[in-house]
Amino acid sequence: MLSFVGPKLLDKSPRKRYNRFMKLAGLGWGSTYPKFTNLGVIALSYSCISPLILGFSTVGFALLYLMFRYNFLFVFGNDIDMKGESYTRALKQLLTGVYLSTICLIGLFGIGVSKSKSSIGPVIVMVVFLVTVIIFQFLLDRALAPLEQHIPLDLLSENKFSNMLVEQIMEDEHQLKQGQPSADPVSEKTNTNGNAAQPDPKAEPKPFNFLSRRLEPLIQKSYEFNKSIVPQTDSEMAIPGYTSEEYEQAYLNPSITSPRPVIWLAKDKCGVSKVLVQQNKEAGLLSTDEHAEFDDKNKLIWNEETAMQAPIWERPVRY
C-alpha cells in the first residue's frame, strides 16, 4: 500500500520517486534486534515463576521466524550487511534472561531457608547452575569469536571466482608451517581436469572446544539449507562480468570512488528548470531536467518504464 500511496504523498522530487521505485524497503537492524531480544529476555526471566510462558513464547517466536524469513527472502531489501554480528550479539544477550531467572530462584529458595532447611538443597543446585551458565557463556564467546571475525574458507571455495584466493591462503599457511617459501598455487593446486583442487579436510585444524565442534556444522548446514530455498533467477545465474574499474575499486570506500551526484530537476512548462540547469552548469554543477516533469496540476510525473534511462541510474554490481 505504501509503495502506491507513498510516492504521491511523500516524494516531491524525481530522485526520491526513483529511489522508492528502484529500492526495496530496508529494515532497521538497530531497532529490530533489540525489540525481540528484549521479548526473549522477558520470557526467560518470567519462566522461573510461570514455566507455561515458555510454550507461548515458543509459538510466538516460531510465527515471527516464518514471517521474517519470508520478508527477508522476498520483500525486504538489504543495504547493510551486519555479517551476522547482530545475531550473535542477540544470542549472547538472551543469556541475560537466564541470569535473571537463576538469580530470582536463588533469592526465592534463600527466603525459604529461614522457614525450612529443606530449601538448602535447591539453593545449592541453583548456585551450581549459575556457575555452569557463566562457564557456558565463556565457551560460547570463544566459539563464536572466529565466526564473527573470519569467513570460513570452505564457503569461499564454493565460489569459482574465489578459488585462487583460497588456494593462495592455504598454500601460504602450509608453507609457513614447514618453513618453505610459497609456491605457485595455480600450477600445483589444480587437478587433471584443470579445476581447482579442494583442500584436504583432514589437514584443517579442529575447533578448540566442544561448542565450536557443534556450532560450525550447524552453521554450515543452515547456510546450505537457506541457499536451497532461495529461488535462482536468470539474472542470478548469469551475473555480468566485472569491469577493470570495478576490480580496482572493489575494496575502496564508496565515498572515494563514487562520482559527483547529478542534480535531477523536474521539467516545467515555464522553463524555470532550463534556467536552473544552465546556472548550475556555469557554477560547475552537473544537473539535468530530463525524464521527469510537472503536469498541469503541478504534480510530478515520471515514467517508471524508462528507469534505466534516468540520469542517476547506475549499473548494479554484485560482488
Steps between C-alpha positions, in 0.01 A plus 500: 500500500778741590675435168195638315395780733846602624636639170201729456489630855862496615727520195523855366818457291595267213787352701273396789247354259776307320654365821165383634426318175843340455584402858317265732410621845781428741495396862651682795722239660573724797130519589387151395739276690466677839120469499490126456808442712321684779193279453720191525666629817159573656373151411806332651487719811134426577532131417632431851168619645270368227663236276190496279616828348775310315236317295328819392838662429604206282184527290535877471866492397430218253239716326739797504769281346275397211393859442850645504645220287248567224550876519879476500499273194234666287387839639767693689812647349840464662719804456706434814686176564546437872700182425300309761630706791151619599378142532793390713463806723129428546582138578741608772256755641232232537712356779400807700158339544663180621707696753195690629296182529780319682560786743127528572481129580802527729326787681169312530665185632718712728190652659364151558814393686393707802178300524617156391846348477386291204548806276877481541522228234324704227712804588820298451369359172421849367840634604665214312276576202600867513868403486420267209331784309805723552730227364259440209503869408880506504517197268228646276694825459814307406307283254330794325804730487665335194167491314449873561846602381569264208319346204530117485729398216268216398230757414746699291616186320148444363534823301711445189609864505647453849684173436828670422483707818419194714778298341752775560403528868511125555833468321659787694387356833630157405838636391534716811446198722774310313730802478505493119425779251154495349463349156273591213150389603365493146753245376506271803144517636312388186390152400517326163181667378640846567261564786610632836581222747304508824694525828551184698250501790740291713758778485260762637545579870225374729292745705640567844197411716191283491268795422703590190484140379121517516439856387704494178318199342164650597592835345620334181182292480284807555685687223449215252131468592431872463684501168283214372167674575594827328386482136760580238395740227658537157684812616649310795616209286661729242668776696677744266875518520682777682668783320864587567387807694274288723787263571723788609235668715341188655656552844508880505257715693210611275545856630835503318401328175145626446465777242341835577121464523290651224241760599176368352232764446148458369424676172231766510314679220618844615863412431623558855676163501694598185623815670605309812682237294691772316591681822619177658709427194669838525569433868658164416213285627363208302123528461223397261123524463448196277260207557292685762251788476208677663148467358229765482409438866861545610533126572826320440490257208767235447481206262593190700547294183804709406679457831824392331506829309483710816796737550589342835473136388808287571572145395460278809816313593471176693825414677 
